[in-house]
C-alpha cells in the first residue's frame, strides 16, 4: 500500500469550507470564448478597441526610465499617491470625509470582496444578495459558508421583501451592484437607494456597494449618487478593469475607518501587496490631463453601439426572447418562454458556435431556468448580428422539440 493510501484520502484533509465548491460557470464561459470559431456572448471582458493601448505603451516605457523604484516591493495597502487620489474621488463623489487610510488597493474588486467576507462573515451569517446576483459574490460567500438570501432589490417589490427579511432575522450585510448590474443590467433608483440606506441605519447591517460599471452609462446624466453618500455603513468596491484595462488586476476597497484597519491587516496576510509597477502605471493614466475623461467617453460610445447592434439583431426572435434595454454596462439579461431551459439552449448554441451564460449561474437557489446573460462587450462588433442568427437557429431547434 502506498503512503497516500495508508494516510487516507487527500481530499479528507481539505478544510470544511471547501466542501461543495465547484467550477465557476463564468470560468467555463471564458474557456468557451477561446474555442476556435465560437462567438463569445459569454465573456464579460472589455472590447479590445476600448482599451487605452497606446497610452499604456507610452507610459509604461516612461516609467521604466523615470521610476526604477517601481520595480521594487510597494506598500502592502497600495501606493499612497494612488490611495490618496481615490480617497479624493470618494470625497468628491459622496460628500463624506475620506482619509487615505480608508482605501486599500486590491487584486481586483473580487479580492476586496474576499477580504470583506474574511473580516465580517462567520459560518451561518445571513448575507443578502440581489436576485439575480453577481456569480463572483455567490462563490466567495459560499466559501465562507454564509447563509445567502437572494432578494430582487432593484425589482418590485424587492425592498419590501428585504424589509420583511431584516425584521425576521439578523442580516450581516447586503451585497449589490447598484449601477447596470451584472447580470441584470438594472440600476437602483434614487428612492431605492435612500430606502436601502435607511434600512441599513435602522437595522445595523452593512452595505457592500460593488460598482465596476457606474461610469459606463449610455445616456446622460450619470447614475444616481452612490450609496456611500447616503449612509456611513457602506463599504465600496471599485475596479480599473472596465474603463482602463483588466490586466492590471487592480481594484480598490473604501471602508469606514474602524473597519479599514482590519482590511489592511488581512491584505498584508493575503499577498503583501499588489504590483508597484502596475499601480504607478494606473496612477499615471489617472493623472494625465483629459485621458480618463476621453477614455471613459470612448468606452461609453463603444458599448452603446454594441448594445444597440445586438438588440437590433435579436429582433429575429420576433418577441420570443424578452429583455429590458440596459442603460449601461456590458450585459443584456434576457428570458426565453418559461417552458424552455437556457441550459438546453446553450447546448444547442455551442453546436452553432455561439456561447452565453445560462441564468442559473446567478442564483443561490430557486433559479430562473429561462433566463440567460448575453454579453455585447467582447465579441467582435461585426460578429454580433451573426451571433444573434446562430442563437436563433439554436432556439428554433430547441423550441421545435420541447412541448409547451
DRENDO-1510 file (C-alpha; in Angstrom, 1 decimal, always signed):
<recs>
REC; n; res; u; v; w
REC; 1; UNK; +0.0; +0.0; +0.0 .
REC; 2; UNK; +1.4; +3.4; -0.9 .
REC; 3; UNK; +1.7; +6.2; +1.7 .
REC; 4; UNK; -1.2; +8.1; +0.2 .
REC; 5; UNK; -3.5; +5.0; +0.7 .
REC; 6; UNK; -2.2; +4.4; +4.2 .
REC; 7; UNK; -2.8; +8.0; +5.2 .
REC; 8; UNK; -6.3; +8.1; +3.7 .
REC; 9; UNK; -7.8; +10.3; +1.0 .
REC; 10; UNK; -6.0; +13.6; +0.4 .
REC; 11; UNK; -9.4; +15.3; -0.1 .
REC; 12; UNK; -10.2; +14.4; +3.5 .
REC; 13; UNK; -7.6; +16.9; +4.5 .
REC; 14; UNK; -9.4; +19.8; +2.9 .
REC; 15; UNK; -10.9; +22.5; +5.0 .
REC; 16; UNK; -14.7; +22.2; +5.6 .
REC; 17; UNK; -15.3; +25.5; +3.9 .
REC; 18; UNK; -14.2; +23.9; +0.6 .
REC; 19; UNK; -16.9; +21.3; +0.6 .
REC; 20; UNK; -19.4; +21.8; -2.1 .
REC; 21; UNK; -17.2; +24.1; -4.1 .
REC; 22; UNK; -17.5; +23.6; -7.9 .
REC; 23; UNK; -16.1; +25.1; -11.0 .
REC; 24; UNK; -17.2; +28.7; -11.8 .
REC; 25; UNK; -19.8; +29.0; -14.6 .
REC; 26; UNK; -18.1; +32.2; -15.6 .
REC; 27; UNK; -14.7; +30.3; -15.8 .
REC; 28; UNK; -16.4; +27.8; -18.1 .
REC; 29; UNK; -17.7; +30.7; -20.2 .
REC; 30; UNK; -14.3; +32.2; -20.6 .
REC; 31; UNK; -12.9; +28.8; -21.7 .
REC; 32; UNK; -15.5; +28.5; -24.4 .
REC; 33; UNK; -14.7; +32.1; -25.5 .
REC; 34; UNK; -11.3; +30.8; -26.6 .
REC; 35; UNK; -12.6; +28.0; -28.8 .
REC; 36; UNK; -12.0; +28.5; -32.5 .
REC; 37; UNK; -15.0; +29.9; -34.3 .
REC; 38; UNK; -17.1; +30.5; -31.2 .
REC; 39; UNK; -18.7; +34.0; -30.9 .
REC; 40; UNK; -18.3; +34.7; -27.2 .
REC; 41; UNK; -21.5; +36.3; -25.9 .
REC; 42; UNK; -20.5; +34.7; -22.6 .
REC; 43; UNK; -17.4; +36.7; -21.9 .
REC; 44; UNK; -17.8; +39.9; -19.9 .
REC; 45; UNK; -14.4; +41.3; -20.9 .
REC; 46; UNK; -13.8; +44.8; -22.3 .
REC; 47; UNK; -13.8; +45.4; -26.0 .
REC; 48; UNK; -10.3; +45.4; -27.5 .
REC; 49; UNK; -11.0; +48.7; -29.2 .
REC; 50; UNK; -11.9; +50.3; -25.9 .
REC; 51; UNK; -8.5; +49.6; -24.2 .
REC; 52; UNK; -6.1; +52.5; -23.9 .
REC; 53; UNK; -3.3; +50.5; -25.6 .
REC; 54; UNK; -1.3; +53.5; -27.0 .
REC; 55; UNK; -1.3; +55.4; -23.7 .
REC; 56; UNK; -0.4; +52.2; -21.7 .
REC; 57; UNK; +2.5; +51.5; -24.1 .
REC; 58; UNK; +3.8; +55.1; -23.9 .
REC; 59; UNK; +3.5; +55.5; -20.1 .
REC; 60; UNK; +5.0; +52.1; -19.4 .
REC; 61; UNK; +8.1; +53.0; -21.3 .
REC; 62; UNK; +8.4; +56.3; -19.5 .
REC; 63; UNK; +8.0; +54.5; -16.1 .
REC; 64; UNK; +10.8; +52.1; -16.8 .
REC; 65; UNK; +13.1; +55.1; -17.5 .
REC; 66; UNK; +11.9; +57.5; -14.8 .
REC; 67; UNK; +10.6; +55.4; -11.9 .
REC; 68; UNK; +13.1; +52.5; -11.4 .
REC; 69; UNK; +11.8; +52.2; -7.8 .
REC; 70; UNK; +8.5; +51.0; -9.3 .
REC; 71; UNK; +10.2; +47.6; -9.8 .
REC; 72; UNK; +10.6; +47.2; -6.0 .
REC; 73; UNK; +8.1; +46.0; -3.4 .
REC; 74; UNK; +5.5; +48.5; -2.5 .
REC; 75; UNK; +3.2; +49.5; +0.4 .
REC; 76; UNK; +1.1; +46.5; +1.4 .
REC; 77; UNK; -2.1; +48.5; +1.2 .
REC; 78; UNK; -1.2; +50.2; -2.0 .
REC; 79; UNK; +0.7; +53.1; -3.5 .
REC; 80; UNK; +0.0; +56.0; -1.2 .
REC; 81; UNK; -0.4; +58.5; -4.0 .
REC; 82; UNK; -3.0; +56.3; -5.7 .
REC; 83; UNK; -4.9; +55.7; -2.5 .
REC; 84; UNK; -5.0; +59.5; -1.9 .
REC; 85; UNK; -6.3; +60.1; -5.4 .
REC; 86; UNK; -9.0; +57.5; -4.8 .
REC; 87; UNK; -9.8; +59.0; -1.4 .
REC; 88; UNK; -10.2; +62.4; -3.0 .
REC; 89; UNK; -12.5; +60.9; -5.7 .
REC; 90; UNK; -14.6; +59.3; -2.9 .
REC; 91; UNK; -14.8; +62.6; -1.0 .
REC; 92; UNK; -16.0; +64.4; -4.2 .
REC; 93; UNK; -18.5; +61.7; -5.1 .
REC; 94; UNK; -20.0; +61.2; -1.7 .
REC; 95; UNK; -19.5; +64.5; +0.2 .
REC; 96; UNK; -18.1; +62.4; +3.1 .
REC; 97; UNK; -14.7; +62.9; +4.7 .
REC; 98; UNK; -12.4; +60.1; +3.4 .
REC; 99; UNK; -8.9; +59.6; +4.5 .
REC; 100; UNK; -6.2; +57.8; +2.6 .
REC; 101; UNK; -6.1; +55.1; +5.3 .
REC; 102; UNK; -9.7; +54.2; +4.4 .
REC; 103; UNK; -8.6; +52.9; +1.0 .
REC; 104; UNK; -7.0; +49.6; +0.3 .
REC; 105; UNK; -5.7; +48.6; -3.2 .
REC; 106; UNK; -6.7; +45.0; -4.0 .
REC; 107; UNK; -6.2; +42.4; -6.7 .
REC; 108; UNK; -9.4; +43.4; -8.5 .
REC; 109; UNK; -12.7; +44.1; -6.8 .
REC; 110; UNK; -13.0; +40.3; -6.3 .
REC; 111; UNK; -10.2; +40.3; -3.8 .
REC; 112; UNK; -11.8; +43.2; -2.0 .
REC; 113; UNK; -15.0; +41.1; -1.6 .
REC; 114; UNK; -12.9; +38.2; -0.3 .
REC; 115; UNK; -11.3; +40.5; +2.3 .
REC; 116; UNK; -14.7; +41.8; +3.4 .
REC; 117; UNK; -16.0; +38.2; +3.8 .
REC; 118; UNK; -12.9; +37.2; +5.8 .
REC; 119; UNK; -13.5; +40.1; +8.1 .
REC; 120; UNK; -17.3; +40.0; +8.5 .
REC; 121; UNK; -18.8; +36.6; +7.7 .
REC; 122; UNK; -19.0; +33.8; +10.2 .
REC; 123; UNK; -20.5; +30.4; +9.1 .
REC; 124; UNK; -24.3; +30.8; +9.1 .
REC; 125; UNK; -24.4; +34.6; +8.9 .
REC; 126; UNK; -27.1; +35.9; +6.7 .
REC; 127; UNK; -25.8; +37.9; +3.7 .
REC; 128; UNK; -28.4; +39.3; +1.2 .
REC; 129; UNK; -27.6; +39.5; -2.5 .
REC; 130; UNK; -29.6; +40.8; -5.4 .
REC; 131; UNK; -31.7; +38.4; -7.4 .
REC; 132; UNK; -30.2; +37.6; -9.8 .
REC; 133; UNK; -26.7; +38.1; -8.2 .
REC; 134; UNK; -23.2; +38.6; -9.4 .
REC; 135; UNK; -21.8; +35.0; -9.5 .
REC; 136; UNK; -18.4; +36.0; -8.2 .
REC; 137; UNK; -20.2; +37.2; -5.0 .
REC; 138; UNK; -22.0; +33.9; -4.7 .
REC; 139; UNK; -18.7; +32.0; -5.0 .
REC; 140; UNK; -16.9; +33.8; -2.2 .
REC; 141; UNK; -20.0; +33.8; +0.1 .
REC; 142; UNK; -20.3; +30.0; -0.3 .
REC; 143; UNK; -16.6; +29.7; +0.5 .
REC; 144; UNK; -17.2; +31.5; +3.9 .
REC; 145; UNK; -20.3; +29.4; +4.4 .
REC; 146; UNK; -22.7; +32.3; +4.6 .
REC; 147; UNK; -26.5; +31.8; +4.6 .
REC; 148; UNK; -27.2; +33.6; +1.3 .
REC; 149; UNK; -30.6; +35.1; +0.8 .
REC; 150; UNK; -31.5; +36.5; -2.7 .
REC; 151; UNK; -33.9; +39.4; -2.9 .
REC; 152; UNK; -34.6; +41.3; -6.1 .
REC; 153; UNK; -33.5; +44.6; -4.6 .
REC; 154; UNK; -33.8; +46.7; -7.8 .
REC; 155; UNK; -37.1; +44.9; -8.7 .
REC; 156; UNK; -40.6; +45.3; -7.5 .
REC; 157; UNK; -41.4; +44.6; -4.6 .
REC; 158; UNK; -37.7; +43.9; -3.7 .
REC; 159; UNK; -37.2; +46.4; -0.9 .
REC; 160; UNK; -40.5; +45.3; +0.8 .
REC; 161; UNK; -39.2; +41.8; +0.8 .
REC; 162; UNK; -35.8; +42.9; +2.2 .
REC; 163; UNK; -37.7; +44.8; +5.0 .
REC; 164; UNK; -39.6; +41.7; +6.0 .
REC; 165; UNK; -36.3; +39.7; +6.0 .
REC; 166; UNK; -34.3; +42.1; +8.2 .
REC; 167; UNK; -37.2; +42.2; +10.7 .
REC; 168; UNK; -37.3; +38.5; +11.0 .
REC; 169; UNK; -33.6; +37.7; +11.4 .
REC; 170; UNK; -30.2; +39.4; +11.8 .
REC; 171; UNK; -28.6; +40.3; +8.5 .
REC; 172; UNK; -24.8; +40.9; +8.4 .
REC; 173; UNK; -24.6; +42.6; +5.1 .
REC; 174; UNK; -26.2; +43.3; +1.7 .
REC; 175; UNK; -24.2; +43.0; -1.4 .
REC; 176; UNK; -25.3; +44.5; -4.7 .
REC; 177; UNK; -24.1; +46.2; -7.9 .
REC; 178; UNK; -26.2; +49.4; -7.9 .
REC; 179; UNK; -25.5; +50.6; -11.5 .
REC; 180; UNK; -26.0; +48.4; -14.6 .
REC; 181; UNK; -25.8; +45.2; -12.5 .
REC; 182; UNK; -24.1; +42.0; -13.6 .
REC; 183; UNK; -26.1; +40.2; -14.8 .
REC; 184; UNK; -29.4; +42.0; -14.9 .
REC; 185; UNK; -28.3; +45.4; -16.2 .
REC; 186; UNK; -30.6; +47.1; -13.7 .
REC; 187; UNK; -29.9; +50.3; -11.8 .
REC; 188; UNK; -31.3; +51.3; -8.4 .
REC; 189; UNK; -33.5; +54.4; -8.4 .
REC; 190; UNK; -32.8; +57.3; -6.1 .
REC; 191; UNK; -35.7; +56.2; -4.0 .
REC; 192; UNK; -34.5; +52.6; -3.7 .
REC; 193; UNK; -31.0; +53.8; -2.7 .
REC; 194; UNK; -32.4; +56.1; +0.0 .
REC; 195; UNK; -34.7; +53.3; +1.3 .
REC; 196; UNK; -31.9; +50.8; +1.4 .
REC; 197; UNK; -29.6; +53.2; +3.2 .
REC; 198; UNK; -32.3; +53.9; +5.8 .
REC; 199; UNK; -32.8; +50.2; +6.4 .
REC; 200; UNK; -29.1; +49.8; +7.0 .
REC; 201; UNK; -29.1; +52.6; +9.5 .
REC; 202; UNK; -32.2; +51.2; +11.3 .
REC; 203; UNK; -31.3; +47.5; +11.4 .
REC; 204; UNK; -27.5; +47.8; +11.5 .
REC; 205; UNK; -26.4; +45.7; +8.5 .
REC; 206; UNK; -23.6; +46.8; +6.2 .
REC; 207; UNK; -23.9; +47.5; +2.5 .
REC; 208; UNK; -21.3; +46.2; +0.1 .
REC; 209; UNK; -21.5; +48.6; -2.9 .
REC; 210; UNK; -19.8; +46.8; -5.8 .
REC; 211; UNK; -19.7; +49.3; -8.6 .
REC; 212; UNK; -17.5; +48.4; -11.6 .
REC; 213; UNK; -19.9; +49.7; -14.3 .
REC; 214; UNK; -21.1; +53.0; -12.8 .
REC; 215; UNK; -19.1; +55.2; -15.3 .
REC; 216; UNK; -20.3; +53.2; -18.3 .
REC; 217; UNK; -23.7; +54.9; -18.7 .
REC; 218; UNK; -25.1; +55.3; -22.2 .
REC; 219; UNK; -27.4; +58.3; -21.8 .
REC; 220; UNK; -26.5; +61.3; -19.6 .
REC; 221; UNK; -26.9; +62.2; -16.8 .
REC; 222; UNK; -24.7; +59.8; -14.8 .
REC; 223; UNK; -26.4; +57.3; -12.5 .
REC; 224; UNK; -27.7; +58.4; -9.1 .
REC; 225; UNK; -25.4; +59.3; -6.2 .
REC; 226; UNK; -23.6; +56.3; -4.7 .
REC; 227; UNK; -25.0; +54.5; -1.6 .
REC; 228; UNK; -21.9; +55.6; +0.3 .
REC; 229; UNK; -23.2; +59.2; +0.0 .
REC; 230; UNK; -26.3; +58.2; +1.9 .
REC; 231; UNK; -25.0; +56.0; +4.8 .
REC; 232; UNK; -21.9; +55.6; +6.8 .
REC; 233; UNK; -22.5; +51.8; +6.8 .
REC; 234; UNK; -21.2; +51.3; +3.3 .
REC; 235; UNK; -18.1; +49.5; +2.0 .
REC; 236; UNK; -17.3; +50.5; -1.6 .
REC; 237; UNK; -15.6; +48.2; -4.1 .
REC; 238; UNK; -14.2; +49.7; -7.3 .
REC; 239; UNK; -12.2; +48.4; -10.3 .
REC; 240; UNK; -10.0; +49.8; -13.0 .
REC; 241; UNK; -10.7; +46.8; -15.2 .
REC; 242; UNK; -13.8; +48.1; -17.1 .
REC; 243; UNK; -12.7; +51.6; -18.0 .
REC; 244; UNK; -8.9; +51.2; -18.1 .
REC; 245; UNK; -7.6; +47.7; -18.6 .
REC; 246; UNK; -8.2; +44.4; -16.8 .
REC; 247; UNK; -4.7; +43.0; -17.0 .
REC; 248; UNK; -3.7; +45.4; -14.2 .
REC; 249; UNK; -5.8; +43.4; -11.8 .
REC; 250; UNK; -6.2; +46.5; -9.7 .
REC; 251; UNK; -9.3; +47.2; -7.6 .
REC; 252; UNK; -9.9; +49.2; -4.5 .
REC; 253; UNK; -11.9; +49.0; -1.3 .
REC; 254; UNK; -13.0; +52.1; +0.7 .
REC; 255; UNK; -14.4; +51.4; +4.1 .
REC; 256; UNK; -15.2; +53.3; +7.4 .
REC; 257; UNK; -12.0; +53.8; +9.4 .
REC; 258; UNK; -12.9; +51.3; +12.1 .
REC; 259; UNK; -13.2; +48.5; +9.5 .
REC; 260; UNK; -10.4; +49.7; +7.2 .
REC; 261; UNK; -7.7; +48.8; +9.8 .
REC; 262; UNK; -8.8; +45.2; +9.7 .
REC; 263; UNK; -8.7; +45.1; +5.9 .
REC; 264; UNK; -5.2; +46.5; +5.8 .
REC; 265; UNK; -4.1; +43.6; +8.1 .
REC; 266; UNK; -5.9; +41.0; +6.0 .
REC; 267; UNK; -4.4; +42.4; +2.8 .
REC; 268; UNK; -0.9; +42.0; +4.2 .
REC; 269; UNK; -1.6; +38.4; +5.3 .
REC; 270; UNK; -3.1; +37.6; +1.8 .
REC; 271; UNK; -0.3; +38.7; -0.5 .
REC; 272; UNK; +1.9; +41.5; +0.9 .
REC; 273; UNK; +0.6; +43.9; -1.7 .
REC; 274; UNK; -0.1; +44.5; -5.4 .
REC; 275; UNK; +2.4; +45.2; -8.2 .
REC; 276; UNK; +4.0; +48.6; -7.6 .
REC; 277; UNK; +4.8; +48.9; -11.3 .
REC; 278; UNK; +1.1; +48.4; -12.3 .
REC; 279; UNK; +0.0; +50.9; -9.6 .
REC; 280; UNK; +2.4; +53.5; -10.9 .
REC; 281; UNK; +1.1; +52.9; -14.4 .
REC; 282; UNK; -2.6; +53.3; -13.4 .
REC; 283; UNK; -1.7; +56.4; -11.3 .
REC; 284; UNK; +0.0; +58.0; -14.3 .
REC; 285; UNK; -3.1; +57.2; -16.5 .
REC; 286; UNK; -5.4; +58.8; -14.0 .
REC; 287; UNK; -3.2; +61.9; -13.6 .
REC; 288; UNK; -2.7; +62.5; -17.3 .
REC; 289; UNK; -4.9; +65.5; -18.2 .
REC; 290; UNK; -8.0; +64.5; -20.1 .
REC; 291; UNK; -7.0; +60.9; -20.5 .
REC; 292; UNK; -9.6; +59.3; -18.2 .
REC; 293; UNK; -12.4; +61.6; -19.4 .
REC; 294; UNK; -11.6; +60.7; -23.0 .
REC; 295; UNK; -11.1; +57.1; -22.3 .
REC; 296; UNK; -14.5; +56.8; -20.4 .
REC; 297; UNK; -16.3; +58.7; -23.2 .
REC; 298; UNK; -14.9; +56.4; -25.8 .
REC; 299; UNK; -15.8; +53.3; -23.8 .
REC; 300; UNK; -19.4; +54.5; -23.4 .
REC; 301; UNK; -19.7; +55.0; -27.1 .
REC; 302; UNK; -18.2; +51.6; -27.9 .
REC; 303; UNK; -20.5; +49.7; -25.6 .
REC; 304; UNK; -23.6; +51.7; -26.6 .
REC; 305; UNK; -23.0; +50.9; -30.2 .
REC; 306; UNK; -22.6; +47.2; -29.4 .
REC; 307; UNK; -25.7; +47.1; -27.2 .
REC; 308; UNK; -27.8; +48.7; -29.9 .
REC; 309; UNK; -26.5; +46.4; -32.6 .
REC; 310; UNK; -27.1; +43.2; -30.6 .
REC; 311; UNK; -30.7; +44.3; -29.6 .
REC; 312; UNK; -31.5; +45.1; -33.2 .
REC; 313; UNK; -30.1; +41.7; -34.3 .
REC; 314; UNK; -32.2; +39.9; -31.7 .
REC; 315; UNK; -35.4; +41.1; -33.4 .
REC; 316; UNK; -35.0; +37.9; -35.4 .
REC; 317; UNK; -36.6; +36.2; -32.4 .
REC; 318; UNK; -39.9; +38.1; -33.1 .
REC; 319; UNK; -40.7; +38.5; -29.4 .
REC; 320; UNK; -39.7; +35.0; -28.3 .
REC; 321; UNK; -36.7; +36.4; -26.4 .
REC; 322; UNK; -37.6; +39.2; -24.0 .
REC; 323; UNK; -35.4; +41.8; -22.3 .
REC; 324; UNK; -35.2; +45.3; -20.9 .
REC; 325; UNK; -32.6; +47.5; -22.6 .
REC; 326; UNK; -29.7; +48.1; -20.2 .
REC; 327; UNK; -28.8; +51.7; -19.7 .
REC; 328; UNK; -25.1; +51.0; -19.4 .
REC; 329; UNK; -22.5; +48.3; -18.7 .
REC; 330; UNK; -21.7; +45.1; -20.5 .
REC; 331; UNK; -24.8; +42.8; -20.3 .
REC; 332; UNK; -28.2; +42.1; -21.7 .
REC; 333; UNK; -30.4; +39.9; -19.4 .
REC; 334; UNK; -33.0; +38.0; -21.5 .
REC; 335; UNK; -35.7; +35.4; -21.0 .
REC; 336; UNK; -36.9; +32.6; -23.1 .
REC; 337; UNK; -40.5; +31.4; -23.0 .
REC; 338; UNK; -41.0; +29.9; -19.5 .
REC; 339; UNK; -41.2; +26.2; -20.7 .
REC; 340; UNK; -37.6; +26.4; -22.2 .
REC; 341; UNK; -34.4; +25.9; -20.2 .
REC; 342; UNK; -31.4; +28.2; -21.1 .
REC; 343; UNK; -29.0; +25.4; -20.3 .
REC; 344; UNK; -30.6; +23.3; -23.0 .
REC; 345; UNK; -30.3; +26.3; -25.3 .
REC; 346; UNK; -26.6; +26.6; -24.6 .
REC; 347; UNK; -26.0; +23.0; -25.6 .
REC; 348; UNK; -27.7; +23.8; -29.0 .
REC; 349; UNK; -25.9; +27.2; -29.2 .
REC; 350; UNK; -22.5; +25.7; -28.8 .
REC; 351; UNK; -23.1; +23.5; -31.8 .
REC; 352; UNK; -23.8; +26.7; -33.7 .
REC; 353; UNK; -20.5; +28.2; -32.3 .
REC; 354; UNK; -22.0; +30.9; -30.1 .
REC; 355; UNK; -21.8; +31.0; -26.3 .
REC; 356; UNK; -23.6; +32.7; -23.4 .
REC; 357; UNK; -24.2; +32.2; -19.7 .
REC; 358; UNK; -27.4; +30.5; -18.6 .
REC; 359; UNK; -29.2; +32.4; -15.9 .
REC; 360; UNK; -29.0; +29.5; -13.4 .
REC; 361; UNK; -25.4; +30.6; -12.6 .
REC; 362; UNK; -26.7; +33.8; -10.9 .
REC; 363; UNK; -28.9; +32.4; -8.2 .
REC; 364; UNK; -28.0; +30.8; -4.9 .
REC; 365; UNK; -31.3; +28.8; -5.1 .
REC; 366; UNK; -34.6; +28.5; -7.0 .
REC; 367; UNK; -33.0; +29.8; -10.3 .
REC; 368; UNK; -34.9; +31.2; -13.3 .
REC; 369; UNK; -34.2; +28.4; -15.8 .
REC; 370; UNK; -35.5; +30.5; -18.7 .
REC; 371; UNK; -33.0; +33.4; -18.2 .
REC; 372; UNK; -29.7; +34.0; -19.9 .
REC; 373; UNK; -27.0; +36.6; -19.9 .
REC; 374; UNK; -25.7; +37.9; -23.2 .
REC; 375; UNK; -22.6; +40.0; -23.2 .
REC; 376; UNK; -22.1; +42.5; -26.0 .
REC; 377; UNK; -18.8; +43.8; -24.7 .
REC; 378; UNK; -16.2; +41.5; -26.1 .
REC; 379; UNK; -17.2; +39.7; -29.2 .
REC; 380; UNK; -16.1; +41.4; -32.4 .
REC; 381; UNK; -18.5; +44.1; -33.3 .
REC; 382; UNK; -19.1; +42.7; -36.8 .
REC; 383; UNK; -19.9; +39.3; -35.4 .
REC; 384; UNK; -22.9; +40.3; -33.2 .
REC; 385; UNK; -25.5; +40.1; -35.9 .
REC; 386; UNK; -24.2; +36.7; -36.9 .
REC; 387; UNK; -24.2; +35.6; -33.2 .
REC; 388; UNK; -27.9; +36.5; -32.9 .
REC; 389; UNK; -28.7; +34.5; -36.0 .
REC; 390; UNK; -26.8; +31.5; -34.7 .
REC; 391; UNK; -28.6; +31.8; -31.3 .
REC; 392; UNK; -31.9; +32.0; -33.1 .
REC; 393; UNK; -31.2; +28.8; -35.1 .
REC; 394; UNK; -30.4; +27.0; -31.8 .
REC; 395; UNK; -33.6; +28.3; -30.3 .
REC; 396; UNK; -35.7; +27.1; -33.2 .
REC; 397; UNK; -34.3; +23.6; -32.8 .
REC; 398; UNK; -34.9; +23.6; -29.1 .
REC; 399; UNK; -38.4; +25.0; -29.3 .
REC; 400; UNK; -39.3; +22.5; -32.0 .
REC; 401; UNK; -38.7; +19.5; -29.8 .
REC; 402; UNK; -39.8; +21.0; -26.4 .
REC; 403; UNK; -43.6; +20.8; -25.6 .
REC; 404; UNK; -45.2; +23.9; -24.1 .
</recs>
